[in-house]
Amino acid sequence: MGVFDNLERKLEGVVNGAFARAFKGDVQPVEITARLQRELDAEARLLARDRHLVPNDFTIGLSSHDYDRLTPYSRTLNAEIIPQLRDYAANAGYVFNGPVTIAYELDAALPVGRFTITSQALAAADTPATQTAIRRASLVLEVNGIRHPLSAPGFTIGRGTDADVRINDPGVSRLHARVSVQDGADTQADPRVTIEDMGSTNGIVVDGRRVQNALLREGSRVELGNTRMLVRSPVTDV
């Protein structure tokens, strides 16, 4: 039995309880989960070797009938689906760039029992304000194709929920590294950027050298676990 088979069995227990009464004859939670798994498979983009970037932000469109029945249970349902979806992704070599989120929207054009899924790969910091910050920043840290502005005071990187920039990489510790930024705007110079190991298991490699801390400049290459990062200008292709 695969990971997704285990997910279906786990969700059957949920469906047999309160969900069974709410969803009998309508959209089933296991159907939604199956479609989410297929969405990962269909949208996976090759990063390196056998690692693929997949969507982590999902919107499910529902008919009026199904929307009214599903949304009161959405938090409980997501609490069951998301951890299992992460397990499926990890076993398939898929990488999320941020937390997995599932939203439910009304689509009055849909008939009862039918639903749609749209998705995107979205970093935790991918908001309009962040995009403005990226355009204003003189340097960014590119992680799995997502650019994070290097602006003061900086951010933490890790696999756990406490990290500002989360990386789904078993070689990365829950709180792996801290990137500190001292703004150089007053002097028209690039910011002073440093990276420091926060007691990680596998350490930090900068430009091929294992370090406890290091100064980062444009073109610096950073390795945490199996993840490679690049310091670059947001307006220059490297």
N, CA, C and O of each residue as an XYZ file, in Angstrom:
952
protein
N       0.833     -1.193      0.000
C       0.000      0.000      0.000
C       0.874      1.251      0.000
O       1.844      1.330      0.753
N       0.538      2.222     -0.834
C       1.292      3.452     -0.906
C       0.804      4.459      0.111
O      -0.152      4.232      0.852
N       1.506      5.588      0.114
C       1.139      6.661      1.040
C      -0.276      7.141      0.790
O      -1.030      7.403      1.727
N      -0.635      7.254     -0.493
C      -1.969      7.779     -0.779
C      -3.058      6.788     -0.385
O      -4.157      7.195     -0.006
N      -2.764      5.486     -0.471
C      -3.731      4.494      0.009
C      -3.966      4.662      1.505
O      -5.096      4.562      1.982
N      -2.873      4.922      2.248
C      -3.020      5.165      3.679
C      -3.841      6.418      3.941
O      -4.632      6.468      4.883
N      -3.646      7.428      3.103
C      -4.418      8.654      3.238
C      -5.901      8.382      3.047
O      -6.727      8.888      3.807
N      -6.247      7.587      2.038
C      -7.663      7.280      1.799
C      -8.261      6.538      2.990
O      -9.387      6.822      3.398
N      -7.516      5.594      3.545
C      -8.035      4.855      4.688
C      -8.239      5.776      5.889
O      -9.230      5.663      6.611
N      -7.286      6.690      6.091
C      -7.399      7.627      7.211
C      -8.621      8.519      7.044
O      -9.359      8.759      8.000
N      -8.831      9.006      5.831
C      -9.955      9.903      5.594
C     -11.291      9.167      5.648
O     -12.317      9.769      5.965
N     -11.284      7.873      5.342
C     -12.531      7.116      5.429
C     -13.072      7.167      6.855
O     -14.284      7.215      7.064
N     -12.161      7.156      7.840
C     -12.605      7.251      9.220
C     -13.284      8.568      9.501
O     -14.243      8.624     10.271
N     -12.792      9.638      8.880
C     -13.416     10.944      9.043
C     -14.767     10.965      8.341
O     -15.760     11.441      8.890
N     -14.787     10.444      7.125
C     -16.028     10.454      6.339
C     -17.112      9.640      7.028
O     -18.292      9.977      6.932
N     -16.729      8.574      7.721
C     -17.721      7.732      8.380
C     -18.338      8.401      9.606
O     -19.322      7.904     10.155
N     -17.760      9.532     10.040
C     -18.315     10.251     11.175
C     -19.201     11.379     10.710
O     -20.127     11.177      9.926
N     -18.907     12.581     11.204
C     -19.747     13.743     10.892
C     -19.782     14.031      9.399
O     -20.808     14.469      8.879
N     -18.663     13.788      8.697
C     -18.643     14.095      7.274
C     -19.599     13.215      6.480
O     -20.178     13.660      5.490
N     -19.762     11.992      6.905
C     -20.639     11.090      6.165
C     -22.052     11.636      6.115
O     -22.708     11.566      5.077
N     -22.526     12.178      7.222
C     -23.880     12.736      7.246
C     -23.978     14.000      6.396
O     -25.008     14.270      5.779
N     -22.885     14.771      6.375
C     -22.926     16.036      5.649
C     -22.749     15.840      4.149
O     -23.293     16.613      3.361
N     -21.997     14.819      3.741
C     -21.609     14.708      2.351
C     -22.243     13.536      1.601
O     -21.895     13.305      0.442
N     -23.138     12.807      2.204
C     -23.724     11.654      1.540
C     -24.362     12.072      0.224
O     -25.271     12.902      0.194
N     -23.863     11.475     -0.882
C     -24.392     11.791     -2.198
C     -23.811     13.046     -2.804
O     -24.173     13.402     -3.926
N     -22.912     13.737     -2.098
C     -22.344     14.990     -2.584
C     -20.835     14.817     -2.780
O     -20.344     13.691     -2.862
N     -20.105     15.926     -2.853
C     -18.652     15.866     -2.954
C     -18.086     15.187     -1.706
O     -18.439     15.555     -0.586
N     -17.207     14.197     -1.896
C     -16.622     13.460     -0.791
C     -15.207     13.955     -0.499
O     -14.476     14.277     -1.436
N     -14.798     14.026      0.761
C     -13.430     14.444      1.091
C     -12.359     13.608      0.406
O     -11.345     14.150     -0.032
N     -12.564     12.305      0.304
C     -11.565     11.455     -0.344
C     -11.438     11.814     -1.820
O     -10.342     11.731     -2.375
N     -12.535     12.211     -2.473
C     -12.466     12.643     -3.864
C     -11.608     13.891     -4.001
O     -10.807     14.000     -4.930
N     -11.773     14.835     -3.076
C     -10.979     16.058     -3.103
C      -9.497     15.724     -2.935
O      -8.649     16.253     -3.652
N      -9.195     14.841     -1.981
C      -7.812     14.485     -1.721
C      -7.182     13.792     -2.926
O      -6.026     14.056     -3.258
N      -7.929     12.915     -3.577
C      -7.423     12.234     -4.774
C      -7.090     13.241     -5.870
O      -6.075     13.105     -6.554
N      -7.942     14.249     -6.037
C      -7.695     15.269     -7.052
C      -6.488     16.131     -6.682
O      -5.731     16.545     -7.560
N      -6.304     16.402     -5.396
C      -5.135     17.166     -4.976
C      -3.846     16.405     -5.278
O      -2.856     16.994     -5.712
N      -3.867     15.112     -5.046
C      -2.700     14.284     -5.360
C      -2.400     14.314     -6.859
O      -1.242     14.426     -7.260
N      -3.439     14.214     -7.682
C      -3.232     14.265     -9.135
C      -2.746     15.642     -9.570
O      -1.988     15.765    -10.532
N      -3.187     16.678     -8.858
C      -2.725     18.034     -9.161
C      -1.217     18.159     -8.914
O      -0.512     18.795     -9.699
N      -0.726     17.563     -7.840
C       0.710     17.561     -7.584
C       1.453     16.870     -8.712
O       2.455     17.382     -9.213
N       0.957     15.702     -9.110
C       1.612     14.954    -10.182
C       1.630     15.739    -11.492
O       2.633     15.747    -12.206
N       0.518     16.394    -11.798
C       0.393     17.081    -13.084
C       1.232     18.361    -13.140
O       1.715     18.741    -14.207
N       1.405     19.026    -11.991
C       2.058     20.335    -11.980
C       3.507     20.292    -11.494
O       4.137     21.340    -11.355
N       4.043     19.104    -11.233
C       5.417     18.999    -10.729
C       6.416     19.523    -11.760
O       6.357     19.165    -12.936
N       7.329     20.373    -11.303
C       8.363     20.947    -12.157
C       9.732     20.511    -11.649
O      10.020     20.618    -10.457
N      10.573     20.022    -12.552
C      11.884     19.507    -12.173
C      12.776     20.618    -11.636
O      12.941     21.661    -12.269
N      13.352     20.376    -10.446
C      14.318     21.310     -9.864
C      15.736     20.798    -10.071
O      16.575     21.491    -10.647
N      15.999     19.593     -9.602
C      17.322     18.995     -9.734
C      17.189     17.500     -9.491
O      16.526     17.065     -8.550
N      17.826     16.725    -10.352
C      17.762     15.269    -10.249
C      16.309     14.806    -10.112
O      15.490     15.022    -11.005
N      16.003     14.163     -8.970
C      14.658     13.612     -8.782
C      13.810     14.480     -7.862
O      12.843     13.987     -7.281
N      14.150     15.779     -7.711
C      13.376     16.683     -6.877
C      12.533     17.591     -7.756
O      13.035     18.179     -8.714
N      11.252     17.704     -7.429
C      10.319     18.486     -8.226
C       9.591     19.507     -7.345
O       9.182     19.201     -6.225
N       9.440     20.715     -7.869
C       8.643     21.743     -7.202
C       7.179     21.526     -7.544
O       6.836     21.350     -8.713
N       6.304     21.538     -6.530
C       4.874     21.326     -6.751
C       4.071     22.448     -6.095
O       4.577     23.133     -5.206
N       2.824     22.641     -6.526
C       1.991     23.681     -5.911
C       1.759     23.412     -4.430
O       1.730     22.266     -3.981
N       1.596     24.497     -3.691
C       1.272     24.366     -2.269
C       0.038     25.192     -1.885
O      -0.421     25.126     -0.744
N      -0.492     25.960     -2.825
C      -1.653     26.806     -2.572
C      -2.793     26.346     -3.480
O      -2.680     26.428     -4.703
N      -3.879     25.869     -2.898
C      -4.968     25.270     -3.666
C      -6.289     25.990     -3.396
O      -6.587     26.375     -2.265
N      -7.063     26.160     -4.453
C      -8.415     26.705     -4.319
C      -9.379     25.702     -4.937
O      -9.227     25.298     -6.090
N     -10.376     25.307     -4.146
C     -11.360     24.319     -4.598
C     -12.678     25.030     -4.850
O     -13.245     25.641     -3.944
N     -13.165     24.949     -6.087
C     -14.451     25.532     -6.447
C     -15.575     24.533     -6.240
O     -15.468     23.385     -6.671
N     -16.647     24.952     -5.587
C     -17.753     24.058     -5.243
C     -19.088     24.655     -5.660
O     -19.243     25.875     -5.726
N     -20.038     23.794     -5.938
C     -21.404     24.248     -6.207
C     -21.984     24.880     -4.945
O     -21.445     24.706     -3.852
N     -23.070     25.605     -5.099
C     -23.707     26.235     -3.935
C     -24.061     25.202     -2.876
O     -23.825     25.409     -1.686
N     -24.626     24.095     -3.320
C     -25.036     23.033     -2.399
C     -23.836     22.470     -1.641
O     -23.866     22.364     -0.415
N     -22.767     22.107     -2.382
C     -21.596     21.511     -1.740
C     -20.832     22.535     -0.901
O     -20.275     22.195      0.143
N     -20.807     23.767     -1.349
C     -20.126     24.812     -0.589
C     -20.767     24.994      0.785
O     -20.076     25.084      1.800
N     -22.084     25.047      0.800
C     -22.793     25.236      2.072
C     -22.557     24.062      3.024
O     -22.506     24.252      4.239
N     -22.414     22.872      2.489
C     -22.222     21.700      3.340
C     -20.764     21.511      3.763
O     -20.495     21.013      4.856
N     -19.819     21.908      2.898
C     -18.407     21.637      3.158
C     -17.745     22.672      4.049
O     -17.000     22.317      4.963
N     -18.004     23.939      3.796
C     -17.231     24.987      4.473
C     -17.319     24.956      6.002
O     -16.334     25.318      6.645
N     -18.434     24.547      6.631
C     -18.400     24.483      8.095
C     -17.375     23.492      8.644
O     -16.960     23.596      9.798
N     -16.964     22.519      7.800
C     -16.017     21.495      8.235
C     -14.625     21.702      7.639
O     -13.757     20.847      7.808
N     -14.393     22.823      6.943
C     -13.171     22.982      6.164
C     -11.913     22.915      7.029
O     -10.911     22.332      6.615
N     -11.952     23.505      8.223
C     -10.758     23.485      9.077
C     -10.421     22.062      9.504
O      -9.259     21.659      9.465
N     -11.427     21.305      9.907
C     -11.190     19.912     10.320
C     -10.726     19.075      9.143
O      -9.818     18.254      9.277
N     -11.343     19.280      7.998
C     -10.975     18.525      6.801
C      -9.535     18.822      6.398
O      -8.771     17.901      6.105
N      -9.157     20.097      6.382
C      -7.793     20.460      6.009
C      -6.771     19.905      6.990
O      -5.659     19.547      6.601
N      -7.148     19.834      8.262
C      -6.238     19.290      9.271
C      -5.954     17.810      9.016
O      -4.915     17.299      9.435
N      -6.867     17.121      8.334
C      -6.644     15.720      7.965
C      -5.896     15.602      6.645
O      -5.015     14.754      6.504
N      -6.238     16.445      5.679
C      -5.686     16.319      4.331
C      -4.238     16.789      4.266
O      -3.392     16.094      3.704
N      -3.940     17.957      4.832
C      -2.649     18.587      4.596
C      -1.460     17.758      5.088
O      -0.492     17.614      4.341
N      -1.481     17.201      6.318
C      -0.333     16.387      6.731
C      -0.115     15.177      5.832
O       1.024     14.810      5.541
N      -1.211     14.556      5.390
C      -1.083     13.394      4.524
C      -0.584     13.788      3.133
O       0.165     13.044      2.500
N      -1.003     14.958      2.668
C      -0.527     15.435      1.374
C       0.976     15.707      1.433
O       1.699     15.460      0.468
N       1.435     16.218      2.576
C       2.870     16.434      2.765
C       3.625     15.101      2.754
O       4.702     15.005      2.165
N       3.070     14.085      3.395
C       3.704     12.762      3.386
C       3.792     12.213      1.967
O       4.818     11.662      1.569
N       2.719     12.367      1.212
C       2.712     11.896     -0.173
C       3.794     12.603     -0.973
O       4.530     11.965     -1.726
N       3.895     13.926     -0.814
C       4.885     14.713     -1.547
C       6.305     14.289     -1.182
O       7.160     14.146     -2.056
N       6.551     14.091      0.104
C       7.890     13.709      0.545
C       8.316     12.376     -0.063
O       9.469     12.217     -0.464
N       7.399     11.425     -0.131
C       7.709     10.113     -0.693
C       7.881     10.155     -2.203
O       8.564      9.305     -2.774
N       7.265     11.142     -2.857
C       7.374     11.272     -4.305
C       8.533     12.159     -4.731
O       8.778     12.325     -5.926
N       9.257     12.736     -3.757
C      10.347     13.631     -4.091
C       9.875     15.013     -4.493
O      10.572     15.720     -5.221
N       8.692     15.408     -4.026
C       8.142     16.718     -4.342
C       8.536     17.725     -3.255
O       8.679     17.370     -2.085
N       8.707     18.976     -3.662
C       9.129     20.042     -2.753
C       8.091     21.149     -2.745
O       7.692     21.638     -3.802
N       7.651     21.545     -1.556
C       6.784     22.717     -1.389
C       7.652     23.925     -1.038
O       8.634     23.802     -0.305
N       7.281     25.096     -1.568
C       8.028     26.316     -1.255
C       7.479     27.062     -0.055
O       8.077     28.044      0.385
N       6.371     26.623      0.475
C       5.746     27.287      1.603
C       4.713     26.371      2.212
O       4.580     25.221      1.792
N       3.983     26.857      3.192
C       2.955     26.032      3.825
C       1.861     25.658      2.842
O       1.519     26.436      1.951
N       1.316     24.461      3.010
C       0.206     24.013      2.157
C      -1.081     24.643      2.657
O      -1.416     24.532      3.837
N      -1.800     25.302      1.761
C      -3.076     25.926      2.111
C      -4.152     25.464      1.133
O      -3.897     25.289     -0.059
N      -5.348     25.273      1.656
C      -6.493     24.861      0.844
C      -7.657     25.783      1.163
O      -8.094     25.858      2.312
N      -8.157     26.481      0.165
C      -9.295     27.383      0.328
C     -10.469     26.854     -0.481
O     -10.286     26.162     -1.482
N     -11.670     27.184     -0.041
C     -12.891     26.720     -0.694
C     -13.687     27.934     -1.169
O     -13.951     28.859     -0.402
N     -14.064     27.913     -2.447
C     -14.781     29.040     -3.034
C     -16.070     28.572     -3.695
O     -16.164     27.448     -4.190
N     -17.045     29.446     -3.691
C     -18.329     29.168     -4.329
C     -18.223     29.387     -5.836
O     -17.743     30.427     -6.289
N     -18.670     28.410     -6.599
C     -18.783     28.521     -8.057
C     -20.195     28.087     -8.427
O     -20.466     26.899     -8.604
N     -21.086     29.062     -8.542
C     -22.508     28.769     -8.753
C     -22.774     28.049    -10.063
O     -23.849     27.477    -10.241
N     -21.819     28.064    -10.983
C     -22.010     27.398    -12.274
C     -21.816     25.888    -12.183
O     -22.187     25.163    -13.106
N     -21.244     25.411    -11.093
C     -20.967     23.981    -10.963
C     -22.210     23.222    -10.503
O     -22.952     23.724     -9.659
N     -22.454     22.022    -11.039
C     -23.556     21.189    -10.537
C     -23.164     20.507     -9.234
O     -21.981     20.417     -8.904
N     -24.146     20.033     -8.505
C     -23.892     19.313     -7.255
C     -23.004     18.103     -7.533
O     -23.209     17.379     -8.507
N     -22.021     17.894     -6.667
C     -21.140     16.736     -6.799
C     -19.929     16.961     -7.677
O     -19.076     16.079     -7.778
N     -19.827     18.123     -8.320
C     -18.671     18.440     -9.161
C     -17.871     19.549     -8.502
O     -18.436     20.405     -7.821
N     -16.550     19.540     -8.702
C     -15.707     20.584     -8.147
C     -14.491     20.795     -9.032
O     -14.138     19.933     -9.836
N     -13.854     21.950     -8.878
C     -12.649     22.290     -9.624
C     -11.511     22.558     -8.646
O     -11.740     22.881     -7.481
N     -10.279     22.420     -9.140
C      -9.108     22.747     -8.339
C      -8.167     23.607     -9.168
O      -7.816     23.245    -10.291
N      -7.760     24.738     -8.621
C      -6.688     25.544     -9.191
C      -5.562     25.601     -8.173
O      -5.799     25.514     -6.968
N      -4.337     25.747     -8.661
C      -3.199     25.682     -7.749
C      -2.070     26.575     -8.231
O      -2.016     26.983     -9.391
N      -1.166     26.864     -7.295
C       0.042     27.599     -7.630
C       1.116     27.303     -6.595
O       0.818     26.977     -5.446
N       2.373     27.420     -7.020
C       3.499     27.305     -6.101
C       3.743     28.680     -5.515
O       4.138     29.608     -6.222
N       3.504     28.808     -4.216
C       3.513     30.117     -3.577
C       4.409     30.092     -2.351
O       4.194     29.294     -1.439
N       5.410     30.959     -2.323
C       6.256     31.062     -1.131
C       5.477     31.723     -0.016
O       4.517     32.453     -0.260
N       5.900     31.460      1.212
C       5.203     32.041      2.351
C       5.205     33.561      2.284
O       4.295     34.209      2.801
N       6.228     34.133      1.647
C       6.343     35.587      1.580
C       5.854     36.158      0.266
O       6.056     37.344      0.004
N       5.205     35.338     -0.583
C       4.748     35.800     -1.890
C       3.447     36.578     -1.763
O       2.375     36.036     -2.031
N       3.524     37.820     -1.364
C       2.378     38.702     -1.264
C       2.674     39.940     -2.079
O       3.834     40.174     -2.418
N       1.654     40.764     -2.418
C       1.936     41.983     -3.170
C       2.976     42.863     -2.499
O       3.823     43.442     -3.180
N       2.928     42.979     -1.161
C       3.913     43.796     -0.458
C       5.317     43.238     -0.638
O       6.278     43.992     -0.787
N       5.431     41.897     -0.624
C       6.742     41.283     -0.806
C       7.252     41.502     -2.218
O       8.442     41.748     -2.419
N       6.358     41.412     -3.203
C       6.786     41.655     -4.577
C       7.325     43.069     -4.728
O       8.298     43.287     -5.449
N       6.701     44.034     -4.053
C       7.208     45.402     -4.070
C       8.579     45.456     -3.414
O       9.482     46.140     -3.898
N       8.732     44.728     -2.304
C      10.022     44.695     -1.610
C      11.104     44.087     -2.493
O      12.249     44.540     -2.473
N      10.753     43.064     -3.267
C      11.727     42.438     -4.169
C      12.195     43.439     -5.215
O      13.385     43.523     -5.518
N      11.242     44.204     -5.770
C      11.616     45.175     -6.794
C      12.517     46.262     -6.216
O      13.391     46.780     -6.912
N      12.309     46.608     -4.949
C      13.106     47.662     -4.319
C      14.443     47.155     -3.806
O      15.390     47.930     -3.670
N      14.530     45.858     -3.519
C      15.747     45.305     -2.930
C      16.879     45.300     -3.953
O      16.659     45.076     -5.143
N      18.098     45.554     -3.465
C      19.256     45.482     -4.351
C      19.750     44.051     -4.497
O      20.416     43.715     -5.477
N      19.422     43.203     -3.516
C      19.800     41.796     -3.575
C      18.632     40.935     -3.094
O      17.828     41.364     -2.267
N      18.556     39.717     -3.627
C      17.561     38.743     -3.176
C      18.262     37.408     -2.976
O      19.326     37.159     -3.542
N      17.648     36.550     -2.157
C      18.105     35.171     -2.013
C      17.122     34.287     -2.760
O      15.942     34.234     -2.411
N      17.597     33.597     -3.780
C      16.731     32.746     -4.599
C      16.776     31.319     -4.058
O      17.836     30.698     -3.993
N      15.605     30.813     -3.672
C      15.478     29.476     -3.094
C      14.433     28.715     -3.884
O      13.257     29.079     -3.873
N      14.854     27.655     -4.575
C      13.922     26.836     -5.364
C      13.064     27.684     -6.302
O      11.863     27.455     -6.441
N      13.699     28.666     -6.942
C      13.002     29.486     -7.915
C      12.220     30.642     -7.341
O      11.656     31.432     -8.098
N      12.165     30.770     -6.018
C      11.451     31.865     -5.357
C      12.471     32.857     -4.801
O      13.441     32.464     -4.153
N      12.241     34.160     -5.063
C      13.170     35.198     -4.623
C      12.668     35.849     -3.324
O      11.523     36.288     -3.227
N      13.563     35.893     -2.337
C      13.249     36.503     -1.050
C      14.110     37.751     -0.904
O      15.336     37.652     -0.960
N      13.500     38.931     -0.716
C      14.279     40.165     -0.644
C      15.211     40.179      0.557
O      14.819     39.824      1.669
N      16.454     40.595      0.318
C      17.423     40.720      1.402
C      17.357     42.145      1.938
O      18.143     43.015      1.562
N      16.403     42.349      2.820
C      16.200     43.647      3.457
C      16.209     43.450      4.967
O      15.881     42.377      5.473
N      16.594     44.516      5.678
C      16.722     44.440      7.134
C      15.369     44.106      7.781
O      14.324     44.556      7.311
N      15.399     43.317      8.858
C      16.579     42.802      9.574
C      17.048     41.438      9.078
O      18.083     40.946      9.528
N      16.308     40.818      8.161
C      16.653     39.498      7.659
C      15.595     38.471      8.006
O      14.451     38.833      8.281
N      15.960     37.178      7.999
C      14.984     36.120      8.250
C      15.698     34.826      8.612
O      16.904     34.683      8.411
N      14.929     33.891      9.149
C      15.449     32.559      9.457
C      15.021     31.580      8.369
O      14.015     31.782      7.689
N      15.804     30.521      8.222
C      15.539     29.488      7.221
C      15.515     28.143      7.922
O      16.370     27.865      8.764
N      14.548     27.308      7.584
C      14.499     25.984      8.173
C      13.337     25.175      7.650
O      12.586     25.622      6.784
N      13.198     23.969      8.190
C      12.138     23.063      7.771
C      10.891     23.195      8.634
O       9.804     22.791      8.221
N      11.043     23.763      9.839
C       9.938     23.819     10.785
C       9.045     25.028     10.610
O       9.348     25.946      9.848
N       7.935     25.009     11.331
C       6.941     26.078     11.212
C       7.433     27.390     11.803
O       6.869     28.441     11.497
N       8.467     27.364     12.640
C       8.983     28.597     13.236
C       9.885     29.368     12.280
O      10.185     30.534     12.534
N      10.321     28.753     11.196
C      11.220     29.417     10.255
C      10.447     30.415      9.388
O       9.300     30.166      9.017
N      11.081     31.542      9.071
C      10.451     32.523      8.187
C      10.379     32.015      6.759
O       9.366     32.186      6.082
N      11.461     31.388      6.300
C      11.499     30.765      4.971
C      11.585     29.262      5.190
O      12.594     28.752      5.676
N      10.522     28.561      4.829
C      10.449     27.122      5.084
C      10.881     26.336      3.852
O      10.519     26.671      2.724
N      11.665     25.279      4.091
C      12.170     24.424      3.016
C      11.815     22.985      3.339
O      12.152     22.483      4.411
N      11.148     22.333      2.429
C      10.779     20.928      2.618
C      11.933     20.045      2.145
O      11.923     19.526      1.029
N      12.930     19.888      3.026
C      14.152     19.159      2.703
C      14.568     18.426      3.976
O      14.850     19.069      4.987
N      14.611     17.089      3.946
C      14.959     16.347      5.168
C      16.371     16.645      5.672
O      16.683     16.365      6.829
N      17.225     17.209      4.819
C      18.575     17.558      5.228
C      18.667     18.912      5.902
O      19.739     19.308      6.360
N      17.549     19.628      5.967
C      17.507     20.945      6.596
C      16.882     20.820      7.974
O      15.838     20.185      8.126
N      17.513     21.424      8.988
C      16.986     21.380     10.350
C      15.765     22.286     10.489
O      15.504     23.133      9.635
N      15.030     22.094     11.572
C      13.801     22.866     11.765
C      14.084     24.362     11.805
O      13.352     25.141     11.195
N      15.124     24.775     12.506
C      15.651     26.144     12.421
C      17.128     26.006     12.072
O      17.957     25.735     12.942
N      17.447     26.191     10.815
C      18.768     25.821     10.310
C      19.740     27.005     10.308
O      20.875     26.880     10.769
N      19.292     28.155      9.789
C      20.208     29.282      9.609
C      19.475     30.608      9.767
O      18.263     30.704      9.571
N      20.247     31.619     10.126
C      19.710     32.978     10.193
C      20.461     33.861      9.198
O      21.691     33.910      9.194
N      19.698     34.553      8.358
C      20.264     35.536      7.440
C      20.021     36.914      8.041
O      18.875     37.313      8.245
N      21.098     37.639      8.325
C      20.995     38.976      8.913
C      21.357     40.016      7.864
O      22.317     39.850      7.112
N      20.575     41.090      7.823
C      20.767     42.130      6.810
C      20.855     43.486      7.497
O      19.967     43.871      8.257
N      21.936     44.200      7.218
C      22.084     45.585      7.649
C      21.926     46.466      6.420
O      22.742     46.411      5.500
N      20.884     47.269      6.407
C      20.523     48.062      5.240
C      21.603     49.080      4.916
O      22.092     49.794      5.791
N      21.965     49.132      3.631
C      22.959     50.103      3.189
C      22.363     51.239      2.405
O      23.054     51.884      1.616
N      21.052     51.501      2.615
C      20.369     52.509      1.806
C      20.964     53.894      1.991
O      21.024     54.664      1.033
N      21.414     54.240      3.221
C      21.927     55.582      3.483
C      23.215     55.873      2.732
O      23.535     57.028      2.451
N      23.957     54.808      2.407
C      25.224     54.994      1.720
C      25.143     54.605      0.246
O      26.158     54.602     -0.451
N      23.945     54.279     -0.231
C      23.736     53.854     -1.615
C      24.507     52.569     -1.922
O      24.721     52.237     -3.088
N      24.916     51.856     -0.895
C      25.654     50.614     -1.084
C      24.717     49.428     -0.914
O      23.618     49.557     -0.374
N      25.172     48.264     -1.387
C      24.403     47.051     -1.155
C      24.320     46.785      0.349
O      25.230     47.170      1.083
N      23.262     46.142      0.822
C      23.182     45.817      2.252
C      24.282     44.833      2.640
O      24.776     44.076      1.805
N      24.656     44.856      3.917
C      25.609     43.874      4.436
C      24.815     42.659      4.872
O      23.985     42.743      5.777
N      25.072     41.525      4.226
C      24.301     40.310      4.446
C      25.217     39.224      4.989
O      26.271     38.944      4.418
N      24.807     38.618      6.095
C      25.558     37.508      6.664
C      24.616     36.334      6.911
O      23.408     36.511      7.068
N      25.184     35.145      6.942
C      24.414     33.947      7.270
C      25.116     33.238      8.419
O      26.344     33.167      8.462
N      24.324     32.715      9.349
C      24.865     32.083     10.556
C      24.143     30.769     10.819
O      22.916     30.697     10.750
N      24.914     29.737     11.120
C      24.352     28.440     11.482
C      23.672     28.546     12.840
O      24.251     29.096     13.777
N      22.443     28.024     12.962
C      21.697     28.080     14.217
C      21.743     26.741     14.958
O      20.786     26.364     15.635
N      22.860     26.032     14.824
C      22.994     24.742     15.488
C      22.397     23.605     14.697
O      21.887     22.643     15.271
N      22.458     23.708     13.377
C      21.863     22.697     12.514
C      22.641     21.386     12.571
O      23.773     21.337     13.052
N      22.017     20.337     12.075
C      22.674     19.025     12.035
C      23.688     18.931     10.910
O      24.775     18.387     11.106
N      23.355     19.451      9.734
C      24.200     19.263      8.545
C      25.022     20.484      8.158
O      25.796     20.420      7.203
N      24.875     21.587      8.871
C      25.731     22.727      8.636
C      25.375     23.544      7.402
O      24.360     23.315      6.745
N      26.245     24.504      7.111
C      26.065     25.441      6.002
C      27.308     25.399      5.122
O      28.432     25.349      5.621
N      27.099     25.419      3.812
C      28.196     25.514      2.852
C      27.993     26.774      2.024
O      26.940     26.953      1.413
N      28.998     27.650      2.000
C      28.950     28.882      1.210
C      30.103     28.855      0.213
O      31.269     28.775      0.598
N      29.766     28.923     -1.061
C      30.771     28.906     -2.133
C      31.742     27.733     -1.981
O      32.949     27.874     -2.178
N      31.179     26.566     -1.623
C      31.976     25.344     -1.553
C      32.695     25.104     -0.242
O      33.361     24.081     -0.087
N      32.577     26.044      0.729
C      33.272     25.900      2.018
C      32.261     25.781      3.140
O      31.295     26.541      3.194
N      32.483     24.816      4.050
C      31.622     24.678      5.210
C      31.980     25.762      6.221
O      33.146     25.926      6.579
N      30.975     26.497      6.675
C      31.222     27.637      7.552
C      30.222     27.642      8.701
O      29.153     27.037      8.621
N      30.597     28.344      9.777
C      29.674     28.611     10.874
C      28.904     29.894     10.594
O      27.717     30.002     10.902
N      29.599     30.864     10.005
C      28.966     32.101      9.558
C      29.792     32.652      8.407
O      30.971     32.327      8.266
N      29.161     33.493      7.582
C      29.862     34.005      6.407
C      29.173     35.258      5.904
O      27.978     35.468      6.113
N      29.963     36.086      5.232
C      29.436     37.267      4.556
C      28.960     36.848      3.174
O      29.669     36.142      2.457
N      27.757     37.283      2.799
C      27.195     36.942      1.492
C      27.226     38.162      0.578
O      26.943     39.282      1.002
N      27.577     37.924     -0.686
C      27.596     38.968     -1.704
C      26.834     38.476     -2.924
O      26.446     37.310     -2.999
N      26.626     39.376     -3.876
C      25.976     38.953     -5.117
C      26.798     37.833     -5.753
O      28.013     37.947     -5.911
N      26.111     36.754     -6.111
C      26.777     35.590     -6.687
C      27.122     34.519     -5.679
O      27.510     33.419     -6.073
N      26.995     34.802     -4.373
C      27.276     33.780     -3.361
C      26.309     32.615     -3.499
O      25.111     32.804     -3.714
N      26.847     31.413     -3.373
C      26.033     30.203     -3.463
C      26.028     29.505     -2.102
O      27.077     29.231     -1.520
N      24.824     29.227     -1.617
C      24.647     28.674     -0.277
C      23.986     27.305     -0.398
O      23.050     27.128     -1.178
N      24.481     26.334      0.381
C      23.882     24.999      0.407
C      23.459     24.666      1.828
O      24.260     24.731      2.760
N      22.186     24.309      1.982
C      21.630     23.810      3.237
C      21.016     22.455      2.929
O      20.058     22.374      2.159
N      21.546     21.393      3.512
C      21.051     20.070      3.171
C      21.234     19.814      1.684
O      22.340     19.938      1.157
N      20.145     19.457      1.005
C      20.187     19.226     -0.441
C      19.698     20.428     -1.237
O      19.508     20.336     -2.449
N      19.495     21.551     -0.561
C      18.934     22.738     -1.199
C      20.041     23.752     -1.480
O      20.843     24.081     -0.607
N      20.063     24.239     -2.727
C      21.041     25.240     -3.140
C      20.357     26.583     -3.327
O      19.263     26.661     -3.887
N      21.008     27.641     -2.853
C      20.461     28.990     -2.912
C      21.479     29.918     -3.562
O      22.679     29.641     -3.571
N      20.981     31.014     -4.101
C      21.851     31.958     -4.794
C      21.494     33.377     -4.393
O      20.324     33.758     -4.390
N      22.528     34.168     -4.052
C      22.345     35.603     -3.819
C      22.504     36.302     -5.164
O      23.500     36.104     -5.860
N      21.522     37.118     -5.525
C      21.560     37.740     -6.848
C      20.832     39.063     -6.832
O      20.097     39.388     -5.899
N      21.058     39.814     -7.886
C      20.294     41.039     -8.087
C      18.931     40.656     -8.657
O      18.862     39.770     -9.508
N      17.848     41.291     -8.219
C      16.527     40.925     -8.747
C      16.316     41.337    -10.187
O      15.334     40.925    -10.804
N      17.215     42.144    -10.744
C      17.022     42.625    -12.120
C      18.039     42.033    -13.077
O      18.078     42.398    -14.252
N      18.867     41.115    -12.577
C      19.923     40.549    -13.423
C      19.810     39.037    -13.426
O      19.779     38.419    -12.362
N      19.747     38.434    -14.596
C      19.746     36.987    -14.708
C      21.153     36.465    -14.558
O      22.101     37.017    -15.117
N      21.282     35.382    -13.789
C      22.590     34.769    -13.582
C      22.608     33.412    -14.258
O      23.619     32.712    -14.211
